[in-house]
Amino acid sequence: MLTNKFIKNINLKKIKNTLINLILKKSKIYKKYIINNNKIYKFIYPIIKYPKKIKILNLIKKKYIKNKKLIGIKGQYLIFKKNYVLNIRNHIGYSINIKF
């Protein structure tokens, strides 16, 4: 996930339609949750440098993380200088203060 590799030529609309058909085949009760909007949004977060060997930051073990410069965001990961990575999903419910 934290490499500079991407899946190219993926057809999200086709995948969406395949999944909708699978869901509706099982049960029609989920039809009300299906959105007909097929607009695709693209989010671009620049990553200055990808980490070579990841050092995981864990707020359970260490309450404060100081002097770490944010150099990128990829998915659920915040990438900091010196190969440090914070997985945001592992910290659901935490209150985090970021100072610039």
RODO-2510 file (C-alpha; in nm, 4 decimals, decimal comma):
residues 100
     n   res          X          Y          Z
     1     m     0,0000     0,0000     0,0000
     2     l     0,2818     0,2395     0,0742
     3     t     0,4727     0,1846    -0,2458
     4     n     0,4649     0,3961    -0,5576
     5     k     0,2664     0,1326    -0,7514
     6     f    -0,0789     0,1901    -0,8926
     7     i    -0,3461    -0,0204    -1,0595
     8     k    -0,3969     0,1282    -1,4047
     9     n    -0,7002     0,1149    -1,6315
    10     i    -0,9476     0,0069    -1,3661
    11     n    -1,3122     0,0515    -1,4646
    12     l    -1,4870     0,1599    -1,1430
    13     k    -1,8304     0,1922    -1,3068
    14     k    -1,8144    -0,1658    -1,4321
    15     i    -1,7083    -0,2926    -1,0878
    16     k    -1,9910    -0,0943    -0,9269
    17     n    -2,2482    -0,2460    -1,1616
    18     t    -2,1139    -0,5985    -1,1012
    19     l    -2,1398    -0,5512    -0,7249
    20     i    -2,4917    -0,4072    -0,7520
    21     n    -2,6015    -0,7106    -0,9532
    22     l    -2,4507    -0,9469    -0,6942
    23     i    -2,6215    -0,7640    -0,4079
    24     l    -2,9609    -0,7513    -0,5778
    25     k    -2,9358    -1,1193    -0,6696
    26     k    -2,9177    -1,2014    -0,2977
    27     s    -3,1912    -0,9649    -0,1822
    28     k    -3,3910    -0,6711    -0,3186
    29     i    -3,4152    -0,5042     0,0243
    30     y    -3,0831    -0,3263    -0,0355
    31     k    -3,2033    -0,1532    -0,3532
    32     k    -3,2919     0,1630    -0,1582
    33     y    -2,9247     0,2046    -0,0627
    34     i    -2,7936     0,1993    -0,4184
    35     i    -2,6929     0,5374    -0,5585
    36     n    -2,7367     0,5928    -0,9305
    37     n    -2,4734     0,8663    -0,9452
    38     n    -2,1710     0,7361    -1,1387
    39     k    -1,9534     1,0434    -1,0973
    40     i    -1,5958     0,9513    -1,0066
    41     y    -1,3961     1,1832    -0,7833
    42     k    -1,0189     1,1864    -0,7936
    43     f    -0,8224     1,2979    -0,4902
    44     i    -0,4555     1,3751    -0,5315
    45     y    -0,2335     1,4106    -0,2276
    46     p     0,1279     1,4703    -0,3238
    47     i     0,3829     1,2431    -0,1615
    48     i     0,7270     1,3992    -0,1470
    49     k     0,9024     1,0682    -0,0800
    50     y     0,7833     0,7115    -0,0266
    51     p     0,9239     0,5317     0,2784
    52     k     1,1901     0,2671     0,2105
    53     k     1,1579     0,0768     0,5364
    54     i     0,8482     0,1654     0,7359
    55     k     0,8676     0,2656     1,1016
    56     i     0,5176     0,2450     1,2493
    57     l     0,3996     0,5222     1,4818
    58     n     0,1646     0,3965     1,7519
    59     l    -0,0170     0,6404     1,9797
    60     i    -0,1006     0,3633     2,2269
    61     k     0,2671     0,3082     2,3028
    62     k     0,3806     0,6671     2,2594
    63     k     0,1389     0,9474     2,3540
    64     y     0,3262     1,2285     2,1802
    65     i     0,4908     1,2399     1,8414
    66     k     0,7155     1,5436     1,8077
    67     n     0,9287     1,6848     1,5287
    68     k     0,7851     1,4641     1,2562
    69     k     0,7368     1,6448     0,9252
    70     l     0,4373     1,5245     0,7211
    71     i     0,5527     1,4448     0,3670
    72     g     0,2502     1,2627     0,2265
    73     i    -0,0887     1,0976     0,2623
    74     k    -0,1789     0,7690     0,0968
    75     g    -0,5126     0,6125     0,1804
    76     q    -0,5359     0,5744     0,5560
    77     y    -0,1670     0,6434     0,6117
    78     l     0,0071     0,9655     0,7096
    79     i     0,3679     0,9497     0,5909
    80     f     0,6302     1,1424     0,7845
    81     k     0,9976     1,2163     0,7281
    82     k     1,2517     0,9428     0,8149
    83     n     1,0130     0,6590     0,7058
    84     y     0,7620     0,7052     0,9907
    85     v     0,4016     0,6074     0,9126
    86     l     0,0814     0,6551     1,1131
    87     n    -0,2150     0,4317     1,0278
    88     i    -0,5175     0,6502     1,1025
    89     r    -0,7586     0,3537     1,1112
    90     n    -0,5746     0,2092     1,4086
    91     h    -0,6493     0,5284     1,5998
    92     i    -1,0243     0,5662     1,5485
    93     g    -1,1749     0,7617     1,8373
    94     y    -0,8516     0,9381     1,9283
    95     s    -0,8393     1,3141     1,9540
    96     i    -0,5264     1,4330     1,7766
    97     n    -0,3810     1,7848     1,7763
    98     i    -0,1491     1,8769     1,4941
    99     k     0,0618     2,1909     1,5220
   100     f     0,2316     2,3588     1,2289
***
